[in-house]
Amino acid sequence: MGWLAPGGLLLVLMEKSDSSCMRMVEHFTGTRFDLCELADELRAQATELVGGVRLETVTARYRTEDLDEAVADFHLSVPSDPDRDGVDGSSPNAPVSRKAVEDYVRSHFHDLDGGYTISNDQHALHIHRPRP
């Protein structure tokens, strides 16, 4: 954290690990990201480098009535794991098929109004570096 100026603030935003969107990422990649672990590690750092750590949740939902719209913005941009098979035994580097994402969205996000609602709550990690 020495690169952060004394008195500076670093703000990290990431999808909350238990949001339905992150569960979809985990379903297709086997990976789930979580800022809680990083926050705990930073709290254990020397106080001259990390003066304060705060983790907040920003609630967010995405809703559409159009399946194409619900699927179109889902892009997997996470590192592949060469030791893991992809969805349905495919290569881990193979892109996820549109049909697989459509099927997932239909089965997990279809709501009673005939649309699709996806929770995508965010974690906001605030890291303060104290002044000397």
Disulfide bonds with the S-S distance in Angstrom:
none
